Amino acid sequence: MKYPCLVPKRLCKTDISLVLEQEEVTEYGEPLPAFLYSGKCNYQDKAKTILTAEKKLVQITGTALFPGDICTDLPVISGGKAVVFGVERRIQQGRKARNPDGTVNYTEVLLI
């Protein structure tokens, strides 16, 4: 049975560049880059205001959705960097949403 893609390519119009990192580190403690991706995604962002004792801080977060599995070499996406709209953001979390048969339907990357 073929499952429908929940993130169709026709809705992916935002340019994005990703540098995904492996879970291992180098001998100096730096993360190992594992995968480079440059292409289109469906990007949604939001802003959240956090009040601290000293000042008000605005934190911008975003979600990038990709059809299918963008990096079959990595079983999980645990970290890295992304460039969206010319701004570099850190990858907070990654998720590969799977179909009941185990194939990846779409990939979701949360950015901060």
Backbone as XML, in Angstrom:
<?xml version="1.0"?>
<chain id="A" units="angstrom">
  <residue number="1" name="MET">
    <atom name="N" x="0.844" y="-1.187" z="0.000"/>
    <atom name="CA" x="0.000" y="0.000" z="0.000"/>
    <atom name="C" x="0.884" y="1.244" z="0.000"/>
  </residue>
  <residue number="2" name="LYS">
    <atom name="N" x="0.545" y="2.200" z="-0.820"/>
    <atom name="CA" x="1.278" y="3.460" z="-0.878"/>
    <atom name="C" x="0.546" y="4.492" z="-0.029"/>
  </residue>
  <residue number="3" name="TYR">
    <atom name="N" x="1.277" y="5.099" z="0.890"/>
    <atom name="CA" x="0.694" y="6.096" z="1.783"/>
    <atom name="C" x="0.854" y="7.495" z="1.182"/>
  </residue>
  <residue number="4" name="PRO">
    <atom name="N" x="-0.127" y="8.374" z="1.357"/>
    <atom name="CA" x="-0.010" y="9.736" z="0.807"/>
    <atom name="C" x="1.023" y="10.544" z="1.596"/>
  </residue>
  <residue number="5" name="CYS">
    <atom name="N" x="1.763" y="11.383" z="0.893"/>
    <atom name="CA" x="2.747" y="12.250" z="1.545"/>
    <atom name="C" x="2.004" y="13.410" z="2.207"/>
  </residue>
  <residue number="6" name="LEU">
    <atom name="N" x="2.259" y="13.618" z="3.487"/>
    <atom name="CA" x="1.564" y="14.669" z="4.231"/>
    <atom name="C" x="2.174" y="16.052" z="4.004"/>
  </residue>
  <residue number="7" name="VAL">
    <atom name="N" x="3.361" y="16.121" z="3.405"/>
    <atom name="CA" x="4.002" y="17.387" z="3.059"/>
    <atom name="C" x="4.309" y="17.330" z="1.559"/>
  </residue>
  <residue number="8" name="PRO">
    <atom name="N" x="3.360" y="17.729" z="0.701"/>
    <atom name="CA" x="3.589" y="17.656" z="-0.748"/>
    <atom name="C" x="4.658" y="18.644" z="-1.214"/>
  </residue>
  <residue number="9" name="LYS">
    <atom name="N" x="5.391" y="18.264" z="-2.260"/>
    <atom name="CA" x="6.460" y="19.113" z="-2.792"/>
    <atom name="C" x="5.928" y="20.454" z="-3.299"/>
  </residue>
  <residue number="10" name="ARG">
    <atom name="N" x="4.705" y="20.503" z="-3.769"/>
    <atom name="CA" x="4.164" y="21.760" z="-4.316"/>
    <atom name="C" x="3.984" y="22.827" z="-3.233"/>
  </residue>
  <residue number="11" name="LEU">
    <atom name="N" x="3.984" y="22.431" z="-1.946"/>
    <atom name="CA" x="3.864" y="23.393" z="-0.852"/>
    <atom name="C" x="5.223" y="23.814" z="-0.289"/>
  </residue>
  <residue number="12" name="CYS">
    <atom name="N" x="6.297" y="23.233" z="-0.783"/>
    <atom name="CA" x="7.644" y="23.552" z="-0.309"/>
    <atom name="C" x="8.241" y="24.625" z="-1.212"/>
  </residue>
  <residue number="13" name="LYS">
    <atom name="N" x="8.266" y="25.866" z="-0.730"/>
    <atom name="CA" x="8.697" y="26.997" z="-1.550"/>
    <atom name="C" x="9.793" y="27.828" z="-0.899"/>
  </residue>
  <residue number="14" name="THR">
    <atom name="N" x="10.186" y="27.526" z="0.322"/>
    <atom name="CA" x="11.187" y="28.310" z="1.033"/>
    <atom name="C" x="12.564" y="27.669" z="0.879"/>
  </residue>
  <residue number="15" name="ASP">
    <atom name="N" x="13.551" y="28.464" z="0.464"/>
    <atom name="CA" x="14.919" y="27.969" z="0.336"/>
    <atom name="C" x="15.534" y="27.770" z="1.719"/>
  </residue>
  <residue number="16" name="ILE">
    <atom name="N" x="16.256" y="26.660" z="1.891"/>
    <atom name="CA" x="16.894" y="26.351" z="3.163"/>
    <atom name="C" x="18.180" y="25.589" z="2.903"/>
  </residue>
  <residue number="17" name="SER">
    <atom name="N" x="19.157" y="25.813" z="3.780"/>
    <atom name="CA" x="20.412" y="25.056" z="3.770"/>
    <atom name="C" x="20.603" y="24.464" z="5.154"/>
  </residue>
  <residue number="18" name="LEU">
    <atom name="N" x="20.875" y="23.180" z="5.220"/>
    <atom name="CA" x="21.054" y="22.484" z="6.495"/>
    <atom name="C" x="22.443" y="21.874" z="6.569"/>
  </residue>
  <residue number="19" name="VAL">
    <atom name="N" x="23.022" y="21.901" z="7.767"/>
    <atom name="CA" x="24.222" y="21.138" z="8.088"/>
    <atom name="C" x="23.843" y="20.285" z="9.286"/>
  </residue>
  <residue number="20" name="LEU">
    <atom name="N" x="23.625" y="19.000" z="9.038"/>
    <atom name="CA" x="23.252" y="18.080" z="10.112"/>
    <atom name="C" x="24.502" y="17.467" z="10.706"/>
  </residue>
  <residue number="21" name="GLU">
    <atom name="N" x="24.503" y="17.263" z="12.022"/>
    <atom name="CA" x="25.675" y="16.745" z="12.718"/>
    <atom name="C" x="25.432" y="15.326" z="13.210"/>
  </residue>
  <residue number="22" name="GLN">
    <atom name="N" x="26.529" y="14.551" z="13.290"/>
    <atom name="CA" x="26.468" y="13.216" z="13.863"/>
    <atom name="C" x="26.391" y="13.319" z="15.375"/>
  </residue>
  <residue number="23" name="GLU">
    <atom name="N" x="26.057" y="12.215" z="16.015"/>
    <atom name="CA" x="25.995" y="12.221" z="17.477"/>
    <atom name="C" x="27.378" y="12.115" z="18.101"/>
  </residue>
  <residue number="24" name="GLU">
    <atom name="N" x="28.377" y="11.598" z="17.352"/>
    <atom name="CA" x="29.730" y="11.512" z="17.867"/>
    <atom name="C" x="30.410" y="12.876" z="17.791"/>
  </residue>
  <residue number="25" name="VAL">
    <atom name="N" x="31.515" y="13.024" z="18.514"/>
    <atom name="CA" x="32.283" y="14.259" z="18.495"/>
    <atom name="C" x="33.729" y="13.936" z="18.121"/>
  </residue>
  <residue number="26" name="THR">
    <atom name="N" x="34.464" y="14.979" z="17.704"/>
    <atom name="CA" x="35.870" y="14.811" z="17.365"/>
    <atom name="C" x="36.685" y="14.670" z="18.649"/>
  </residue>
  <residue number="27" name="GLU">
    <atom name="N" x="37.989" y="14.461" z="18.484"/>
    <atom name="CA" x="38.859" y="14.334" z="19.654"/>
    <atom name="C" x="38.950" y="15.635" z="20.440"/>
  </residue>
  <residue number="28" name="TYR">
    <atom name="N" x="38.541" y="16.752" z="19.814"/>
    <atom name="CA" x="38.543" y="18.048" z="20.490"/>
    <atom name="C" x="37.174" y="18.414" z="21.045"/>
  </residue>
  <residue number="29" name="GLY">
    <atom name="N" x="36.196" y="17.530" z="20.928"/>
    <atom name="CA" x="34.866" y="17.777" z="21.465"/>
    <atom name="C" x="33.933" y="18.517" z="20.543"/>
  </residue>
  <residue number="30" name="GLU">
    <atom name="N" x="34.339" y="18.716" z="19.289"/>
    <atom name="CA" x="33.488" y="19.414" z="18.331"/>
    <atom name="C" x="32.577" y="18.410" z="17.623"/>
  </residue>
  <residue number="31" name="PRO">
    <atom name="N" x="31.367" y="18.813" z="17.256"/>
    <atom name="CA" x="30.477" y="17.887" z="16.547"/>
    <atom name="C" x="30.979" y="17.592" z="15.136"/>
  </residue>
  <residue number="32" name="LEU">
    <atom name="N" x="30.713" y="16.387" z="14.685"/>
    <atom name="CA" x="31.108" y="15.975" z="13.342"/>
    <atom name="C" x="29.994" y="16.282" z="12.349"/>
  </residue>
  <residue number="33" name="PRO">
    <atom name="N" x="30.265" y="17.081" z="11.299"/>
    <atom name="CA" x="29.220" y="17.283" z="10.296"/>
    <atom name="C" x="28.994" y="15.986" z="9.531"/>
  </residue>
  <residue number="34" name="ALA">
    <atom name="N" x="27.731" y="15.661" z="9.290"/>
    <atom name="CA" x="27.414" y="14.388" z="8.661"/>
    <atom name="C" x="26.732" y="14.553" z="7.313"/>
  </residue>
  <residue number="35" name="PHE">
    <atom name="N" x="25.960" y="15.613" z="7.152"/>
    <atom name="CA" x="25.130" y="15.715" z="5.965"/>
    <atom name="C" x="24.868" y="17.180" z="5.643"/>
  </residue>
  <residue number="36" name="LEU">
    <atom name="N" x="24.976" y="17.538" z="4.384"/>
    <atom name="CA" x="24.651" y="18.883" z="3.909"/>
    <atom name="C" x="23.427" y="18.781" z="3.013"/>
  </residue>
  <residue number="37" name="TYR">
    <atom name="N" x="22.459" y="19.676" z="3.212"/>
    <atom name="CA" x="21.250" y="19.690" z="2.391"/>
    <atom name="C" x="20.973" y="21.117" z="1.975"/>
  </residue>
  <residue number="38" name="SER">
    <atom name="N" x="20.636" y="21.297" z="0.732"/>
    <atom name="CA" x="20.224" y="22.595" z="0.229"/>
    <atom name="C" x="19.053" y="22.365" z="-0.711"/>
  </residue>
  <residue number="39" name="GLY">
    <atom name="N" x="17.937" y="22.995" z="-0.413"/>
    <atom name="CA" x="16.753" y="22.791" z="-1.233"/>
    <atom name="C" x="15.575" y="23.605" z="-0.739"/>
  </residue>
  <residue number="40" name="LYS">
    <atom name="N" x="14.383" y="23.082" z="-0.952"/>
    <atom name="CA" x="13.141" y="23.767" z="-0.589"/>
    <atom name="C" x="12.458" y="23.040" z="0.565"/>
  </residue>
  <residue number="41" name="CYS">
    <atom name="N" x="11.720" y="23.805" z="1.360"/>
    <atom name="CA" x="10.956" y="23.234" z="2.469"/>
    <atom name="C" x="9.678" y="24.049" z="2.673"/>
  </residue>
  <residue number="42" name="ASN">
    <atom name="N" x="8.793" y="23.543" z="3.493"/>
    <atom name="CA" x="7.624" y="24.280" z="3.964"/>
    <atom name="C" x="8.026" y="24.820" z="5.327"/>
  </residue>
  <residue number="43" name="TYR">
    <atom name="N" x="8.200" y="26.130" z="5.433"/>
    <atom name="CA" x="8.720" y="26.745" z="6.658"/>
    <atom name="C" x="7.644" y="27.569" z="7.342"/>
  </residue>
  <residue number="44" name="GLN">
    <atom name="N" x="7.487" y="27.345" z="8.626"/>
    <atom name="CA" x="6.549" y="28.103" z="9.458"/>
    <atom name="C" x="7.336" y="28.625" z="10.660"/>
  </residue>
  <residue number="45" name="ASP">
    <atom name="N" x="7.217" y="29.923" z="10.958"/>
    <atom name="CA" x="7.920" y="30.451" z="12.124"/>
    <atom name="C" x="6.962" y="31.145" z="13.073"/>
  </residue>
  <residue number="46" name="LYS">
    <atom name="N" x="7.436" y="31.320" z="14.305"/>
    <atom name="CA" x="6.649" y="32.016" z="15.322"/>
    <atom name="C" x="7.605" y="32.696" z="16.287"/>
  </residue>
  <residue number="47" name="ALA">
    <atom name="N" x="7.124" y="33.695" z="16.981"/>
    <atom name="CA" x="7.921" y="34.426" z="17.964"/>
    <atom name="C" x="7.296" y="34.250" z="19.334"/>
  </residue>
  <residue number="48" name="LYS">
    <atom name="N" x="8.160" y="34.119" z="20.330"/>
    <atom name="CA" x="7.695" y="33.935" z="21.696"/>
    <atom name="C" x="8.425" y="34.949" z="22.569"/>
  </residue>
  <residue number="49" name="THR">
    <atom name="N" x="7.688" y="35.645" z="23.433"/>
    <atom name="CA" x="8.268" y="36.636" z="24.330"/>
    <atom name="C" x="8.482" y="36.011" z="25.701"/>
  </residue>
  <residue number="50" name="ILE">
    <atom name="N" x="9.711" y="36.112" z="26.184"/>
    <atom name="CA" x="10.052" y="35.584" z="27.497"/>
    <atom name="C" x="10.424" y="36.763" z="28.378"/>
  </residue>
  <residue number="51" name="LEU">
    <atom name="N" x="9.773" y="36.894" z="29.533"/>
    <atom name="CA" x="10.069" y="37.983" z="30.461"/>
    <atom name="C" x="11.063" y="37.507" z="31.507"/>
  </residue>
  <residue number="52" name="THR">
    <atom name="N" x="12.179" y="38.206" z="31.600"/>
    <atom name="CA" x="13.169" y="37.919" z="32.626"/>
    <atom name="C" x="13.170" y="39.068" z="33.625"/>
  </residue>
  <residue number="53" name="ALA">
    <atom name="N" x="13.944" y="38.931" z="34.678"/>
    <atom name="CA" x="13.990" y="39.985" z="35.684"/>
    <atom name="C" x="14.592" y="41.268" z="35.125"/>
  </residue>
  <residue number="54" name="GLU">
    <atom name="N" x="15.551" y="41.160" z="34.216"/>
    <atom name="CA" x="16.219" y="42.338" z="33.685"/>
    <atom name="C" x="15.514" y="42.951" z="32.484"/>
  </residue>
  <residue number="55" name="LYS">
    <atom name="N" x="15.026" y="42.103" z="31.582"/>
    <atom name="CA" x="14.472" y="42.646" z="30.348"/>
    <atom name="C" x="13.543" y="41.642" z="29.689"/>
  </residue>
  <residue number="56" name="LYS">
    <atom name="N" x="12.998" y="42.092" z="28.575"/>
    <atom name="CA" x="12.130" y="41.246" z="27.783"/>
    <atom name="C" x="12.960" y="40.658" z="26.648"/>
  </residue>
  <residue number="57" name="LEU">
    <atom name="N" x="12.802" y="39.353" z="26.415"/>
    <atom name="CA" x="13.557" y="38.664" z="25.378"/>
    <atom name="C" x="12.590" y="38.041" z="24.389"/>
  </residue>
  <residue number="58" name="VAL">
    <atom name="N" x="12.826" y="38.258" z="23.118"/>
    <atom name="CA" x="11.991" y="37.679" z="22.081"/>
    <atom name="C" x="12.763" y="36.522" z="21.460"/>
  </residue>
  <residue number="59" name="GLN">
    <atom name="N" x="12.163" y="35.341" z="21.498"/>
    <atom name="CA" x="12.782" y="34.162" z="20.926"/>
    <atom name="C" x="11.991" y="33.739" z="19.697"/>
  </residue>
  <residue number="60" name="ILE">
    <atom name="N" x="12.680" y="33.602" z="18.566"/>
    <atom name="CA" x="12.019" y="33.202" z="17.331"/>
    <atom name="C" x="12.323" y="31.734" z="17.085"/>
  </residue>
  <residue number="61" name="THR">
    <atom name="N" x="11.270" y="30.980" z="16.878"/>
    <atom name="CA" x="11.419" y="29.561" z="16.589"/>
    <atom name="C" x="10.750" y="29.266" z="15.254"/>
  </residue>
  <residue number="62" name="GLY">
    <atom name="N" x="11.142" y="28.184" z="14.643"/>
    <atom name="CA" x="10.569" y="27.830" z="13.354"/>
    <atom name="C" x="10.537" y="26.334" z="13.156"/>
  </residue>
  <residue number="63" name="THR">
    <atom name="N" x="9.712" y="25.913" z="12.208"/>
    <atom name="CA" x="9.587" y="24.508" z="11.841"/>
    <atom name="C" x="9.762" y="24.384" z="10.336"/>
  </residue>
  <residue number="64" name="ALA">
    <atom name="N" x="10.666" y="23.511" z="9.936"/>
    <atom name="CA" x="10.882" y="23.232" z="8.517"/>
    <atom name="C" x="10.405" y="21.816" z="8.232"/>
  </residue>
  <residue number="65" name="LEU">
    <atom name="N" x="9.519" y="21.675" z="7.244"/>
    <atom name="CA" x="8.967" y="20.374" z="6.868"/>
    <atom name="C" x="9.454" y="20.006" z="5.473"/>
  </residue>
  <residue number="66" name="PHE">
    <atom name="N" x="9.879" y="18.752" z="5.321"/>
    <atom name="CA" x="10.402" y="18.240" z="4.065"/>
    <atom name="C" x="9.646" y="16.979" z="3.686"/>
  </residue>
  <residue number="67" name="PRO">
    <atom name="N" x="9.288" y="16.802" z="2.414"/>
    <atom name="CA" x="8.645" y="15.551" z="2.003"/>
    <atom name="C" x="9.658" y="14.406" z="2.002"/>
  </residue>
  <residue number="68" name="GLY">
    <atom name="N" x="9.288" y="13.294" z="2.563"/>
    <atom name="CA" x="10.159" y="12.119" z="2.578"/>
    <atom name="C" x="11.313" y="12.255" z="3.546"/>
  </residue>
  <residue number="69" name="ASP">
    <atom name="N" x="12.326" y="11.414" z="3.353"/>
    <atom name="CA" x="13.507" y="11.377" z="4.209"/>
    <atom name="C" x="14.627" y="12.159" z="3.537"/>
  </residue>
  <residue number="70" name="ILE">
    <atom name="N" x="15.043" y="13.297" z="4.113"/>
    <atom name="CA" x="16.069" y="14.114" z="3.477"/>
    <atom name="C" x="17.465" y="13.564" z="3.708"/>
  </residue>
  <residue number="71" name="CYS">
    <atom name="N" x="17.646" y="12.720" z="4.704"/>
    <atom name="CA" x="18.977" y="12.170" z="4.954"/>
    <atom name="C" x="18.849" y="10.730" z="5.423"/>
  </residue>
  <residue number="72" name="THR">
    <atom name="N" x="18.965" y="9.836" z="4.466"/>
    <atom name="CA" x="18.805" y="8.410" z="4.770"/>
    <atom name="C" x="20.014" y="7.848" z="5.506"/>
  </residue>
  <residue number="73" name="ASP">
    <atom name="N" x="21.144" y="8.564" z="5.484"/>
    <atom name="CA" x="22.352" y="8.078" z="6.154"/>
    <atom name="C" x="22.251" y="8.160" z="7.670"/>
  </residue>
  <residue number="74" name="LEU">
    <atom name="N" x="21.510" y="9.127" z="8.185"/>
    <atom name="CA" x="21.370" y="9.298" z="9.634"/>
    <atom name="C" x="20.042" y="8.711" z="10.104"/>
  </residue>
  <residue number="75" name="PRO">
    <atom name="N" x="20.061" y="7.843" z="11.117"/>
    <atom name="CA" x="18.800" y="7.313" z="11.622"/>
    <atom name="C" x="17.981" y="8.354" z="12.394"/>
  </residue>
  <residue number="76" name="VAL">
    <atom name="N" x="18.674" y="9.294" z="13.059"/>
    <atom name="CA" x="18.001" y="10.369" z="13.791"/>
    <atom name="C" x="18.703" y="11.690" z="13.500"/>
  </residue>
  <residue number="77" name="ILE">
    <atom name="N" x="17.958" y="12.778" z="13.614"/>
    <atom name="CA" x="18.515" y="14.123" z="13.455"/>
    <atom name="C" x="18.602" y="14.726" z="14.844"/>
  </residue>
  <residue number="78" name="SER">
    <atom name="N" x="19.825" y="14.951" z="15.315"/>
    <atom name="CA" x="19.983" y="15.404" z="16.688"/>
    <atom name="C" x="20.506" y="16.826" z="16.817"/>
  </residue>
  <residue number="79" name="GLY">
    <atom name="N" x="21.084" y="17.380" z="15.758"/>
    <atom name="CA" x="21.601" y="18.736" z="15.873"/>
    <atom name="C" x="22.192" y="19.227" z="14.574"/>
  </residue>
  <residue number="80" name="GLY">
    <atom name="N" x="22.563" y="20.507" z="14.582"/>
    <atom name="CA" x="23.167" y="21.103" z="13.408"/>
    <atom name="C" x="22.761" y="22.561" z="13.283"/>
  </residue>
  <residue number="81" name="LYS">
    <atom name="N" x="22.905" y="23.085" z="12.071"/>
    <atom name="CA" x="22.555" y="24.480" z="11.799"/>
    <atom name="C" x="21.757" y="24.563" z="10.516"/>
  </residue>
  <residue number="82" name="ALA">
    <atom name="N" x="20.967" y="25.622" z="10.415"/>
    <atom name="CA" x="20.159" y="25.863" z="9.225"/>
    <atom name="C" x="20.223" y="27.341" z="8.875"/>
  </residue>
  <residue number="83" name="VAL">
    <atom name="N" x="20.156" y="27.634" z="7.588"/>
    <atom name="CA" x="20.097" y="29.021" z="7.114"/>
    <atom name="C" x="18.783" y="29.182" z="6.363"/>
  </residue>
  <residue number="84" name="VAL">
    <atom name="N" x="17.901" y="30.044" z="6.920"/>
    <atom name="CA" x="16.595" y="30.332" z="6.325"/>
    <atom name="C" x="16.445" y="31.843" z="6.247"/>
  </residue>
  <residue number="85" name="PHE">
    <atom name="N" x="16.065" y="32.357" z="5.085"/>
    <atom name="CA" x="15.905" y="33.796" z="4.856"/>
    <atom name="C" x="17.178" y="34.560" z="5.213"/>
  </residue>
  <residue number="86" name="GLY">
    <atom name="N" x="18.343" y="33.939" z="5.023"/>
    <atom name="CA" x="19.611" y="34.583" z="5.300"/>
    <atom name="C" x="20.012" y="34.608" z="6.765"/>
  </residue>
  <residue number="87" name="VAL">
    <atom name="N" x="19.229" y="33.994" z="7.638"/>
    <atom name="CA" x="19.513" y="33.970" z="9.070"/>
    <atom name="C" x="19.919" y="32.557" z="9.468"/>
  </residue>
  <residue number="88" name="GLU">
    <atom name="N" x="21.027" y="32.441" z="10.193"/>
    <atom name="CA" x="21.469" y="31.129" z="10.663"/>
    <atom name="C" x="20.783" y="30.802" z="11.982"/>
  </residue>
  <residue number="89" name="ARG">
    <atom name="N" x="20.215" y="29.609" z="12.054"/>
    <atom name="CA" x="19.530" y="29.148" z="13.265"/>
    <atom name="C" x="20.076" y="27.789" z="13.659"/>
  </residue>
  <residue number="90" name="ARG">
    <atom name="N" x="19.894" y="27.446" z="14.917"/>
    <atom name="CA" x="20.357" y="26.170" z="15.449"/>
    <atom name="C" x="19.225" y="25.153" z="15.402"/>
  </residue>
  <residue number="91" name="ILE">
    <atom name="N" x="19.553" y="23.922" z="15.066"/>
    <atom name="CA" x="18.548" y="22.853" z="15.063"/>
    <atom name="C" x="18.376" y="22.359" z="16.487"/>
  </residue>
  <residue number="92" name="GLN">
    <atom name="N" x="17.153" y="22.474" z="16.976"/>
    <atom name="CA" x="16.847" y="22.040" z="18.336"/>
    <atom name="C" x="16.447" y="20.567" z="18.353"/>
  </residue>
  <residue number="93" name="GLN">
    <atom name="N" x="15.683" y="20.161" z="17.354"/>
    <atom name="CA" x="15.130" y="18.816" z="17.356"/>
    <atom name="C" x="14.787" y="18.414" z="15.928"/>
  </residue>
  <residue number="94" name="GLY">
    <atom name="N" x="14.914" y="17.156" z="15.623"/>
    <atom name="CA" x="14.525" y="16.636" z="14.321"/>
    <atom name="C" x="13.651" y="15.411" z="14.490"/>
  </residue>
  <residue number="95" name="ARG">
    <atom name="N" x="12.766" y="15.197" z="13.528"/>
    <atom name="CA" x="11.856" y="14.056" z="13.622"/>
    <atom name="C" x="11.588" y="13.516" z="12.233"/>
  </residue>
  <residue number="96" name="LYS">
    <atom name="N" x="11.604" y="12.196" z="12.130"/>
    <atom name="CA" x="11.217" y="11.522" z="10.894"/>
    <atom name="C" x="9.884" y="10.836" z="11.169"/>
  </residue>
  <residue number="97" name="ALA">
    <atom name="N" x="8.821" y="11.392" z="10.604"/>
    <atom name="CA" x="7.479" y="10.830" z="10.801"/>
    <atom name="C" x="7.338" y="9.620" z="9.882"/>
  </residue>
  <residue number="98" name="ARG">
    <atom name="N" x="7.025" y="8.483" z="10.461"/>
    <atom name="CA" x="6.999" y="7.228" z="9.712"/>
    <atom name="C" x="5.578" y="6.753" z="9.428"/>
  </residue>
  <residue number="99" name="ASN">
    <atom name="N" x="5.454" y="6.075" z="8.294"/>
    <atom name="CA" x="4.216" y="5.400" z="7.928"/>
    <atom name="C" x="4.127" y="4.092" z="8.715"/>
  </residue>
  <residue number="100" name="PRO">
    <atom name="N" x="2.955" y="3.448" z="8.757"/>
    <atom name="CA" x="2.837" y="2.174" z="9.467"/>
    <atom name="C" x="3.772" y="1.077" z="8.945"/>
  </residue>
  <residue number="101" name="ASP">
    <atom name="N" x="4.201" y="1.170" z="7.684"/>
    <atom name="CA" x="5.114" y="0.160" z="7.152"/>
    <atom name="C" x="6.580" y="0.469" z="7.439"/>
  </residue>
  <residue number="102" name="GLY">
    <atom name="N" x="6.882" y="1.569" z="8.120"/>
    <atom name="CA" x="8.242" y="1.913" z="8.508"/>
    <atom name="C" x="8.943" y="2.898" z="7.598"/>
  </residue>
  <residue number="103" name="THR">
    <atom name="N" x="8.382" y="3.228" z="6.445"/>
    <atom name="CA" x="8.986" y="4.220" z="5.568"/>
    <atom name="C" x="8.754" y="5.624" z="6.125"/>
  </residue>
  <residue number="104" name="VAL">
    <atom name="N" x="9.623" y="6.551" z="5.759"/>
    <atom name="CA" x="9.515" y="7.926" z="6.262"/>
    <atom name="C" x="8.564" y="8.713" z="5.378"/>
  </residue>
  <residue number="105" name="ASN">
    <atom name="N" x="7.528" y="9.293" z="5.985"/>
    <atom name="CA" x="6.546" y="10.094" z="5.246"/>
    <atom name="C" x="7.081" y="11.520" z="5.051"/>
  </residue>
  <residue number="106" name="TYR">
    <atom name="N" x="7.532" y="12.148" z="6.130"/>
    <atom name="CA" x="8.104" y="13.482" z="6.039"/>
    <atom name="C" x="9.112" y="13.676" z="7.169"/>
  </residue>
  <residue number="107" name="THR">
    <atom name="N" x="9.979" y="14.687" z="6.973"/>
    <atom name="CA" x="10.983" y="15.031" z="7.964"/>
    <atom name="C" x="10.668" y="16.409" z="8.518"/>
  </residue>
  <residue number="108" name="GLU">
    <atom name="N" x="10.719" y="16.537" z="9.834"/>
    <atom name="CA" x="10.433" y="17.815" z="10.511"/>
    <atom name="C" x="11.668" y="18.235" z="11.287"/>
  </residue>
  <residue number="109" name="VAL">
    <atom name="N" x="12.070" y="19.499" z="11.146"/>
    <atom name="CA" x="13.218" y="20.039" z="11.846"/>
    <atom name="C" x="12.767" y="21.288" z="12.597"/>
  </residue>
  <residue number="110" name="LEU">
    <atom name="N" x="12.966" y="21.308" z="13.927"/>
    <atom name="CA" x="12.603" y="22.462" z="14.741"/>
    <atom name="C" x="13.839" y="23.329" z="14.949"/>
  </residue>
  <residue number="111" name="LEU">
    <atom name="N" x="13.706" y="24.631" z="14.701"/>
    <atom name="CA" x="14.819" y="25.572" z="14.757"/>
    <atom name="C" x="14.602" y="26.614" z="15.845"/>
  </residue>
  <residue number="112" name="ILE">
    <atom name="N" x="15.704" y="27.056" z="16.448"/>
    <atom name="CA" x="15.653" y="28.188" z="17.393"/>
    <atom name="C" x="16.745" y="29.162" z="17.058"/>
  </residue>
</chain>
